[in-house]
């Protein structure tokens, strides 16, 4: 399955495809803008990278899962706006917005676990490795976190559980699981860049992994539900 298959569902009508196109265009424009001087309106471009996916999720699914997915994406958009407006001053607000998004994603994935839960051994190992990675990351970052020790620890637990929940959900395609891990990778790079040392080309890598991760989660989940 190629990436273009994500948008080939028969459930996507013309408006859905336009919204997905808007998301892709804004995501690409914001990526390019990372290497340019800050300009007015860049926060709007950043917000419009994820927000259209929320409307696609709700319009396409029209059920409780669609509502949860849409609200998760809207809280992610809110976090993006906080960080785009003033990352230093509004960092905690952005962190809180993404924390809520991760908790909602976790609820969404757990709701769709097979009953009884029968994840493969490989997926269980992957979930365990994600937990080990997060524990090691927190231990490494801990001396540098200062007053943000508790918020960062809570946030890291939330995104780890979200990624593990996606791994254990047993979705037939890998899109949702891959998206969750890309999201986790993006946040890990943010933490390293902010609390340890700057990452070369970090702005590009962080945004690319985050945006693609969100795209994979949103459209991948919609395709899973459509398949069912």
Phi and psi restraints in degrees (value plus and minus 20) as a CYANA .aco file:
   2 UNK   PHI    -113.3   -73.3
   2 UNK   PSI     147.5   187.5
   3 UNK   PHI     -82.6   -42.6
   3 UNK   PSI     -51.6   -11.6
   4 UNK   PHI     -85.1   -45.1
   4 UNK   PSI     -40.8    -0.8
   5 UNK   PHI     -85.2   -45.2
   5 UNK   PSI     -41.0    -1.0
   6 UNK   PHI     -81.6   -41.6
   6 UNK   PSI     -50.8   -10.8
   7 UNK   PHI    -126.4   -86.4
   7 UNK   PSI      -5.9    34.1
   8 UNK   PHI    -117.3   -77.3
   8 UNK   PSI     -14.9    25.1
   9 UNK   PHI     -80.9   -40.9
   9 UNK   PSI     120.9   160.9
  10 UNK   PHI     -88.1   -48.1
  10 UNK   PSI     -35.0     5.0
  11 UNK   PHI     -98.2   -58.2
  11 UNK   PSI     -32.4     7.6
  12 UNK   PHI    -104.7   -64.7
  12 UNK   PSI      94.9   134.9
  13 UNK   PHI    -109.8   -69.8
  13 UNK   PSI    -191.6  -151.6
  14 UNK   PHI     -81.6   -41.6
  14 UNK   PSI     -60.9   -20.9
  15 UNK   PHI     -86.2   -46.2
  15 UNK   PSI     -61.5   -21.5
  16 UNK   PHI     -77.8   -37.8
  16 UNK   PSI     -65.9   -25.9
  17 UNK   PHI     -86.1   -46.1
  17 UNK   PSI     -55.0   -15.0
  18 UNK   PHI     -85.4   -45.4
  18 UNK   PSI     -62.3   -22.3
  19 UNK   PHI     -84.9   -44.9
  19 UNK   PSI     -61.0   -21.0
  20 UNK   PHI     -83.9   -43.9
  20 UNK   PSI     -61.7   -21.7
  21 UNK   PHI     -81.6   -41.6
  21 UNK   PSI     -60.5   -20.5
  22 UNK   PHI     -82.0   -42.0
  22 UNK   PSI     -63.0   -23.0
  23 UNK   PHI     -80.3   -40.3
  23 UNK   PSI     -67.0   -27.0
  24 UNK   PHI     -82.8   -42.8
  24 UNK   PSI     -62.4   -22.4
  25 UNK   PHI     -84.3   -44.3
  25 UNK   PSI     -66.6   -26.6
  26 UNK   PHI     -86.8   -46.8
  26 UNK   PSI     -58.2   -18.2
  27 UNK   PHI     -82.2   -42.2
  27 UNK   PSI     -61.1   -21.1
  28 UNK   PHI     -89.5   -49.5
  28 UNK   PSI     -60.6   -20.6
  29 UNK   PHI     -83.3   -43.3
  29 UNK   PSI     -62.6   -22.6
  30 UNK   PHI     -85.8   -45.8
  30 UNK   PSI     -56.7   -16.7
  31 UNK   PHI     -80.9   -40.9
  31 UNK   PSI     -65.9   -25.9
  32 UNK   PHI     -83.1   -43.1
  32 UNK   PSI     -57.1   -17.1
  33 UNK   PHI     -87.6   -47.6
  33 UNK   PSI     -36.5     3.5
  34 UNK   PHI     -82.5   -42.5
  34 UNK   PSI     -44.6    -4.6
  35 UNK   PHI    -118.3   -78.3
  35 UNK   PSI     -11.4    28.6
  36 UNK   PHI    -135.2   -95.2
  36 UNK   PSI     140.6   180.6
  37 UNK   PHI     -79.6   -39.6
  37 UNK   PSI     126.3   166.3
  38 UNK   PHI     -80.7   -40.7
  38 UNK   PSI     114.8   154.8
  39 UNK   PHI    -148.2  -108.2
  39 UNK   PSI     136.7   176.7
  40 UNK   PHI     -82.6   -42.6
  40 UNK   PSI     119.1   159.1
  41 UNK   PHI      76.2   116.2
  41 UNK   PSI     -27.8    12.2
  42 UNK   PHI     -85.9   -45.9
  42 UNK   PSI     -50.8   -10.8
  43 UNK   PHI     -84.8   -44.8
  43 UNK   PSI     -56.5   -16.5
  44 UNK   PHI     -86.0   -46.0
  44 UNK   PSI     -63.4   -23.4
  45 UNK   PHI     -80.2   -40.2
  45 UNK   PSI     -62.4   -22.4
  46 UNK   PHI     -83.2   -43.2
  46 UNK   PSI     -66.1   -26.1
  47 UNK   PHI     -83.3   -43.3
  47 UNK   PSI     -56.5   -16.5
  48 UNK   PHI     -97.8   -57.8
  48 UNK   PSI     -20.6    19.4
  49 UNK   PHI     -96.4   -56.4
  49 UNK   PSI     -54.4   -14.4
  50 UNK   PHI    -127.8   -87.8
  50 UNK   PSI     -56.5   -16.5
  51 UNK   PHI     -73.0   -33.0
  51 UNK   PSI     -62.5   -22.5
  52 UNK   PHI     -79.2   -39.2
  52 UNK   PSI     -50.0   -10.0
  53 UNK   PHI     -85.9   -45.9
  53 UNK   PSI     -50.4   -10.4
  54 UNK   PHI     -83.9   -43.9
  54 UNK   PSI     -63.0   -23.0
  55 UNK   PHI     -87.8   -47.8
  55 UNK   PSI     -56.9   -16.9
  56 UNK   PHI     -83.0   -43.0
  56 UNK   PSI     -63.4   -23.4
  57 UNK   PHI     -80.1   -40.1
  57 UNK   PSI     -67.7   -27.7
  58 UNK   PHI     -91.0   -51.0
  58 UNK   PSI     -61.9   -21.9
  59 UNK   PHI     -84.6   -44.6
  59 UNK   PSI     -57.0   -17.0
  60 UNK   PHI     -99.0   -59.0
  60 UNK   PSI     -64.7   -24.7
  61 UNK   PHI    -107.4   -67.4
  61 UNK   PSI     -63.2   -23.2
  62 UNK   PHI      32.5    72.5
  62 UNK   PSI      22.3    62.3
  63 UNK   PHI    -164.4  -124.4
  63 UNK   PSI    -193.1  -153.1
  64 UNK   PHI     -84.2   -44.2
  64 UNK   PSI     -58.4   -18.4
  65 UNK   PHI     -81.4   -41.4
  65 UNK   PSI     -61.4   -21.4
  66 UNK   PHI     -82.4   -42.4
  66 UNK   PSI     -58.5   -18.5
  67 UNK   PHI     -86.8   -46.8
  67 UNK   PSI     -63.9   -23.9
  68 UNK   PHI     -82.6   -42.6
  68 UNK   PSI     -64.8   -24.8
  69 UNK   PHI     -82.5   -42.5
  69 UNK   PSI     -63.0   -23.0
  70 UNK   PHI     -83.3   -43.3
  70 UNK   PSI     -64.4   -24.4
  71 UNK   PHI     -86.2   -46.2
  71 UNK   PSI     -57.3   -17.3
  72 UNK   PHI     -78.7   -38.7
  72 UNK   PSI     -65.1   -25.1
  73 UNK   PHI     -87.5   -47.5
  73 UNK   PSI     -54.8   -14.8
  74 UNK   PHI     -89.8   -49.8
  74 UNK   PSI     -57.9   -17.9
  75 UNK   PHI     -87.0   -47.0
  75 UNK   PSI     -54.7   -14.7
  76 UNK   PHI     -83.1   -43.1
  76 UNK   PSI     -61.2   -21.2
  77 UNK   PHI     -80.9   -40.9
  77 UNK   PSI     -62.1   -22.1
  78 UNK   PHI     -82.0   -42.0
  78 UNK   PSI     -62.8   -22.8
  79 UNK   PHI     -81.1   -41.1
  79 UNK   PSI     -61.2   -21.2
  80 UNK   PHI     -79.8   -39.8
  80 UNK   PSI     -62.4   -22.4
  81 UNK   PHI     -86.7   -46.7
  81 UNK   PSI     -62.4   -22.4
  82 UNK   PHI     -77.2   -37.2
  82 UNK   PSI     -66.7   -26.7
  83 UNK   PHI     -91.6   -51.6
  83 UNK   PSI     -51.0   -11.0
  84 UNK   PHI     -94.1   -54.1
  84 UNK   PSI     -54.9   -14.9
  85 UNK   PHI     -92.3   -52.3
  85 UNK   PSI     -68.9   -28.9
  86 UNK   PHI    -180.7  -140.7
  86 UNK   PSI      72.5   112.5
  87 UNK   PHI     -81.9   -41.9
  87 UNK   PSI     -60.2   -20.2
  88 UNK   PHI     -89.9   -49.9
  88 UNK   PSI     -68.2   -28.2
  89 UNK   PHI     -97.0   -57.0
  89 UNK   PSI     -51.9   -11.9
  90 UNK   PHI    -127.9   -87.9
  90 UNK   PSI      -2.9    37.1
  91 UNK   PHI     -79.1   -39.1
  91 UNK   PSI     -64.9   -24.9
  92 UNK   PHI     -84.4   -44.4
  92 UNK   PSI     -56.7   -16.7
  93 UNK   PHI     -87.0   -47.0
  93 UNK   PSI     -59.7   -19.7
  94 UNK   PHI     -83.6   -43.6
  94 UNK   PSI     -62.2   -22.2
  95 UNK   PHI     -79.9   -39.9
  95 UNK   PSI     -63.7   -23.7
  96 UNK   PHI     -83.5   -43.5
  96 UNK   PSI     -60.2   -20.2
  97 UNK   PHI     -83.6   -43.6
  97 UNK   PSI     -65.0   -25.0
  98 UNK   PHI     -89.1   -49.1
  98 UNK   PSI     -51.6   -11.6
  99 UNK   PHI     -80.1   -40.1
  99 UNK   PSI     -66.0   -26.0
 100 UNK   PHI     -82.6   -42.6
 100 UNK   PSI     -60.6   -20.6
 101 UNK   PHI     -80.3   -40.3
 101 UNK   PSI     -62.9   -22.9
 102 UNK   PHI     -85.8   -45.8
 102 UNK   PSI     -59.8   -19.8
 103 UNK   PHI     -84.5   -44.5
 103 UNK   PSI     -58.9   -18.9
 104 UNK   PHI     -89.2   -49.2
 104 UNK   PSI     -59.9   -19.9
 105 UNK   PHI     -80.0   -40.0
 105 UNK   PSI     -63.1   -23.1
 106 UNK   PHI     -80.3   -40.3
 106 UNK   PSI     -65.9   -25.9
 107 UNK   PHI     -77.1   -37.1
 107 UNK   PSI     -63.5   -23.5
 108 UNK   PHI     -81.2   -41.2
 108 UNK   PSI     -66.2   -26.2
 109 UNK   PHI     -89.6   -49.6
 109 UNK   PSI     -61.9   -21.9
 110 UNK   PHI     -84.4   -44.4
 110 UNK   PSI     -57.7   -17.7
 111 UNK   PHI     -78.8   -38.8
 111 UNK   PSI     -46.4    -6.4
 112 UNK   PHI    -125.9   -85.9
 112 UNK   PSI      -7.7    32.3
 113 UNK   PHI     -83.6   -43.6
 113 UNK   PSI     123.7   163.7
 114 UNK   PHI     -85.8   -45.8
 114 UNK   PSI     127.0   167.0
 115 UNK   PHI    -140.1  -100.1
 115 UNK   PSI      97.6   137.6
 116 UNK   PHI     -93.5   -53.5
 116 UNK   PSI     138.8   178.8
 117 UNK   PHI     -84.8   -44.8
 117 UNK   PSI     101.3   141.3
 118 UNK   PHI    -154.3  -114.3
 118 UNK   PSI      30.8    70.8
 119 UNK   PHI     -82.1   -42.1
 119 UNK   PSI     127.7   167.7
 120 UNK   PHI     -88.6   -48.6
 120 UNK   PSI     142.8   182.8
 121 UNK   PHI     -80.1   -40.1
 121 UNK   PSI     -58.2   -18.2
 122 UNK   PHI     -82.7   -42.7
 122 UNK   PSI     -60.9   -20.9
 123 UNK   PHI     -89.8   -49.8
 123 UNK   PSI     -55.6   -15.6
 124 UNK   PHI     -85.6   -45.6
 124 UNK   PSI     -60.9   -20.9
 125 UNK   PHI     -83.6   -43.6
 125 UNK   PSI     -62.4   -22.4
 126 UNK   PHI     -80.7   -40.7
 126 UNK   PSI     -64.9   -24.9
 127 UNK   PHI     -80.2   -40.2
 127 UNK   PSI     -61.2   -21.2
 128 UNK   PHI     -84.4   -44.4
 128 UNK   PSI     -60.2   -20.2
 129 UNK   PHI     -85.8   -45.8
 129 UNK   PSI     -55.7   -15.7
 130 UNK   PHI     -83.6   -43.6
 130 UNK   PSI     -60.0   -20.0
 131 UNK   PHI     -86.2   -46.2
 131 UNK   PSI     -62.5   -22.5
 132 UNK   PHI     -83.5   -43.5
 132 UNK   PSI     -63.4   -23.4
 133 UNK   PHI     -79.4   -39.4
 133 UNK   PSI     -65.1   -25.1
 134 UNK   PHI     -85.7   -45.7
 134 UNK   PSI     -60.6   -20.6
 135 UNK   PHI     -82.7   -42.7
 135 UNK   PSI     -62.7   -22.7
 136 UNK   PHI     -85.7   -45.7
 136 UNK   PSI     -60.3   -20.3
 137 UNK   PHI     -82.5   -42.5
 137 UNK   PSI     -64.5   -24.5
 138 UNK   PHI     -85.0   -45.0
 138 UNK   PSI     -61.8   -21.8
 139 UNK   PHI     -82.8   -42.8
 139 UNK   PSI     -57.5   -17.5
 140 UNK   PHI     -91.2   -51.2
 140 UNK   PSI     -59.8   -19.8
 141 UNK   PHI     -99.2   -59.2
 141 UNK   PSI     -44.3    -4.3
 142 UNK   PHI     -67.3   -27.3
 142 UNK   PSI     -69.1   -29.1
 143 UNK   PHI     -83.6   -43.6
 143 UNK   PSI     -39.4     0.6
 144 UNK   PHI    -119.4   -79.4
 144 UNK   PSI     -21.6    18.4
 145 UNK   PHI    -102.8   -62.8
 145 UNK   PSI     -40.3    -0.3
 146 UNK   PHI      37.7    77.7
 146 UNK   PSI    -150.0  -110.0
 147 UNK   PHI     -92.4   -52.4
 147 UNK   PSI     -28.3    11.7
 148 UNK   PHI    -116.5   -76.5
 148 UNK   PSI      -7.2    32.8
 149 UNK   PHI     -74.6   -34.6
 149 UNK   PSI     -72.8   -32.8
 150 UNK   PHI     -86.7   -46.7
 150 UNK   PSI     -68.9   -28.9
 151 UNK   PHI     -79.1   -39.1
 151 UNK   PSI     -61.1   -21.1
 152 UNK   PHI     -87.9   -47.9
 152 UNK   PSI     -59.7   -19.7
 153 UNK   PHI     -82.6   -42.6
 153 UNK   PSI     -64.7   -24.7
 154 UNK   PHI     -83.2   -43.2
 154 UNK   PSI     -63.8   -23.8
 155 UNK   PHI     -83.6   -43.6
 155 UNK   PSI     -63.3   -23.3
 156 UNK   PHI     -84.4   -44.4
 156 UNK   PSI     -58.2   -18.2
 157 UNK   PHI     -82.5   -42.5
 157 UNK   PSI     -60.3   -20.3
 158 UNK   PHI     -85.7   -45.7
 158 UNK   PSI     -66.0   -26.0
 159 UNK   PHI     -91.4   -51.4
 159 UNK   PSI     -50.2   -10.2
 160 UNK   PHI     -86.3   -46.3
 160 UNK   PSI     -65.5   -25.5
 161 UNK   PHI     -85.1   -45.1
 161 UNK   PSI     -57.2   -17.2
 162 UNK   PHI     -80.6   -40.6
 162 UNK   PSI     -66.9   -26.9
 163 UNK   PHI     -86.2   -46.2
 163 UNK   PSI     -61.0   -21.0
 164 UNK   PHI     -85.2   -45.2
 164 UNK   PSI     -59.5   -19.5
 165 UNK   PHI     -82.6   -42.6
 165 UNK   PSI     -59.0   -19.0
 166 UNK   PHI     -85.3   -45.3
 166 UNK   PSI     -59.4   -19.4
 167 UNK   PHI     -85.2   -45.2
 167 UNK   PSI     -57.3   -17.3
 168 UNK   PHI    -103.7   -63.7
 168 UNK   PSI     -30.3     9.7
 169 UNK   PHI     -88.4   -48.4
 169 UNK   PSI     -42.8    -2.8
 170 UNK   PHI      52.4    92.4
 170 UNK   PSI       8.3    48.3
 171 UNK   PHI     -78.6   -38.6
 171 UNK   PSI     123.1   163.1
 172 UNK   PHI     -85.4   -45.4
 172 UNK   PSI     -59.2   -19.2
 173 UNK   PHI    -117.6   -77.6
 173 UNK   PSI     141.3   181.3
 174 UNK   PHI    -108.6   -68.6
 174 UNK   PSI     -22.0    18.0
 175 UNK   PHI     -77.3   -37.3
 175 UNK   PSI     -69.8   -29.8
 176 UNK   PHI     -84.7   -44.7
 176 UNK   PSI     -65.6   -25.6
 177 UNK   PHI     -82.7   -42.7
 177 UNK   PSI     -64.1   -24.1
 178 UNK   PHI     -84.0   -44.0
 178 UNK   PSI     -59.7   -19.7
 179 UNK   PHI     -83.2   -43.2
 179 UNK   PSI     -62.4   -22.4
 180 UNK   PHI     -82.3   -42.3
 180 UNK   PSI     -60.5   -20.5
 181 UNK   PHI     -91.5   -51.5
 181 UNK   PSI     -54.3   -14.3
 182 UNK   PHI     -85.4   -45.4
 182 UNK   PSI     -59.4   -19.4
 183 UNK   PHI     -80.7   -40.7
 183 UNK   PSI     -65.0   -25.0
 184 UNK   PHI     -84.4   -44.4
 184 UNK   PSI     -60.0   -20.0
 185 UNK   PHI     -82.4   -42.4
 185 UNK   PSI     -63.9   -23.9
 186 UNK   PHI     -79.8   -39.8
 186 UNK   PSI     -67.1   -27.1
 187 UNK   PHI     -85.7   -45.7
 187 UNK   PSI     -54.9   -14.9
 188 UNK   PHI     -83.7   -43.7
 188 UNK   PSI     -61.3   -21.3
 189 UNK   PHI     -86.5   -46.5
 189 UNK   PSI     -56.8   -16.8
 190 UNK   PHI     -79.8   -39.8
 190 UNK   PSI     -64.9   -24.9
 191 UNK   PHI     -83.3   -43.3
 191 UNK   PSI     -64.6   -24.6
 192 UNK   PHI     -83.8   -43.8
 192 UNK   PSI     -64.8   -24.8
 193 UNK   PHI     -84.1   -44.1
 193 UNK   PSI     -57.1   -17.1
 194 UNK   PHI    -103.5   -63.5
 194 UNK   PSI     -59.9   -19.9
 195 UNK   PHI    -126.9   -86.9
 195 UNK   PSI     -34.0     6.0
 196 UNK   PHI    -137.2   -97.2
 196 UNK   PSI     -95.9   -55.9
 197 UNK   PHI    -174.1  -134.1
 197 UNK   PSI     127.9   167.9
 198 UNK   PHI     -79.5   -39.5
 198 UNK   PSI     121.7   161.7
 199 UNK   PHI    -118.3   -78.3
 199 UNK   PSI     108.7   148.7
 200 UNK   PHI     -81.2   -41.2
 200 UNK   PSI     110.6   150.6
 201 UNK   PHI      39.3    79.3
 201 UNK   PSI       5.1    45.1
 202 UNK   PHI     -79.0   -39.0
 202 UNK   PSI     -61.0   -21.0
 203 UNK   PHI     -79.3   -39.3
 203 UNK   PSI     -59.6   -19.6
 204 UNK   PHI     -89.6   -49.6
 204 UNK   PSI     -67.2   -27.2
 205 UNK   PHI     -85.4   -45.4
 205 UNK   PSI     -61.3   -21.3
 206 UNK   PHI     -84.3   -44.3
 206 UNK   PSI     -68.3   -28.3
 207 UNK   PHI     -86.8   -46.8
 207 UNK   PSI     -63.3   -23.3
 208 UNK   PHI     -81.3   -41.3
 208 UNK   PSI     -66.2   -26.2
 209 UNK   PHI     -88.0   -48.0
 209 UNK   PSI     -57.6   -17.6
 210 UNK   PHI     -85.8   -45.8
 210 UNK   PSI     -70.0   -30.0
 211 UNK   PHI     -85.4   -45.4
 211 UNK   PSI     -65.6   -25.6
 212 UNK   PHI     -83.5   -43.5
 212 UNK   PSI     -58.3   -18.3
 213 UNK   PHI     -81.0   -41.0
 213 UNK   PSI     -66.5   -26.5
 214 UNK   PHI     -83.0   -43.0
 214 UNK   PSI     -60.7   -20.7
 215 UNK   PHI     -82.0   -42.0
 215 UNK   PSI     -65.2   -25.2
 216 UNK   PHI     -83.6   -43.6
 216 UNK   PSI     -62.2   -22.2
 217 UNK   PHI     -82.9   -42.9
 217 UNK   PSI     -71.7   -31.7
 218 UNK   PHI     -83.9   -43.9
 218 UNK   PSI     -77.3   -37.3
 219 UNK   PHI     -93.8   -53.8
 219 UNK   PSI     -52.1   -12.1
 220 UNK   PHI     -84.6   -44.6
 220 UNK   PSI     -62.2   -22.2
 221 UNK   PHI     -86.5   -46.5
 221 UNK   PSI     -60.5   -20.5
 222 UNK   PHI     -79.8   -39.8
 222 UNK   PSI     -61.8   -21.8
 223 UNK   PHI     -85.8   -45.8
 223 UNK   PSI     -58.6   -18.6
 224 UNK   PHI     -80.9   -40.9
 224 UNK   PSI     -66.2   -26.2
 225 UNK   PHI     -85.0   -45.0
 225 UNK   PSI     -59.0   -19.0
 226 UNK   PHI     -84.5   -44.5
 226 UNK   PSI     -57.6   -17.6
 227 UNK   PHI     -83.6   -43.6
 227 UNK   PSI     -60.0   -20.0
